[in-house]
C-alpha cells in the first residue's frame, strides 16, 4: 500500500517492473550482502516468474505420496510429539508432515551397505557427492573490521558417508554413533581410527546421517595456533549451548523450483538456535550433532516443501564453525556435500539396533 498523494488515504501500489527491482552491487555481494541475518540488511525484493504457482505441482507429478509431502498437519512445538520418541505407539498414524508413519509391516528395511548401494556416491540422479566449497562466502580475515567475506578454502573434513532413510517403527535414532546399522559402527568395525564428525538430521518421516572424517595430517591441524585449529578445538571443548551459538549451516539450491530457491536462500543460519539440537562428544572418537527439524513449525513447512521437490533439486549443504574473534579468522567450511535429485520413494528403514 502507498500513501495517497492528496487525501491522506491509502491506495494499492502498482507492482514494480523487474527493471526497477533493487539489486546489490558486486562489491556488496562480495561483502556478504545476502546474509541479512548477519548484516542486518533487508531481503532483496524479487517478483516471482510467471507460472511459479505450478512448479511444485509439476515436481510432484506422478508421485503417489505428493499430497502427503505438502500436508503439514502435525502438532507444532515440542508438545504432543510422542510420535518422535524411540518407543512410538504402533497406533500412531501421522508423522510431523502429515505423512503416514511406517509400521513394522509396511516399512522395507535395508542394511547400511544396502542403503549405500541404493544411494551411492556420484554425480548422477539419486546420488550424493562432495560439493564445491568456493560457492560459499565466509568471514574473511578482516571481517570484524570491514565485514568482508571470501570464498571458502577446501573443507576441513572429508565427507565419507551420506545416509538417507525412512524412520522405522522404533522411531528415529537420536544417537547415530550408538546404532549398529549406521556408518560409525561400520567405520569402527573396519578398523578406521579417524575421528568422526556426525550430523544426525531428523525430519519425520525421514532421517539422514552425514559423517565426515578428520585427517590427522591435515595442514590446518598442524599449527595449533592457526585459526581453523583454534575454532575446531574450541568447538570440541564447548558444551551444547555454546555449540548452538557456533554451528552454522548454509544451504544452496543449485538447481530446483523458484519457490524452493526463495524458501532456502544461501544465507548462514545458526540452526541450533531455531530447532532442537543436542550433541555428544566422545574425545578421540567422534562428535555428534543432532537436529530435529520438526521441533520448529516454520522449518517444518519449508522442509516439507523441499521433500516434495527432491527429485528436481540439486541441494548443496555446508557447515562451518562461526568465528568468535579475529584469531579464528578466516572461517573455513567443515564439510560441503551435494544431494543430486534424490528420489525419496527409494529410501528404506534401517535395521533395528
Secondary structure, DSSP 8 states (H G I E B T S, - for coil): -EE-TTTS-EE------GGGS----HHHHHTTTT-HHHH----------TTGGGHHHHHTTT-TTHHHHH---S--SSTT-GGGSSS--TT--B-TTS-B---TTT--EE-HHHHHHHS-BSSSTTEEEE--GGGSEEE-TTHHHH--EEE--S-SSEEEEEEEEE--TT---S-GGG-TTSHHHHHHHTT----EEEEEEEETTEEEEEEEE--TT-HHHH-TTSHHHHHHHHHHHS-HHHHHTTEEEEEEEEES-HHHHHHS-S--EEGGGTSEEEEEEETTTEEEEEEEGGG-HHHHHHHHHHHHTGGG-EEEEEEEE---SGGG-S--EEEEEEEES--GGG--EE---
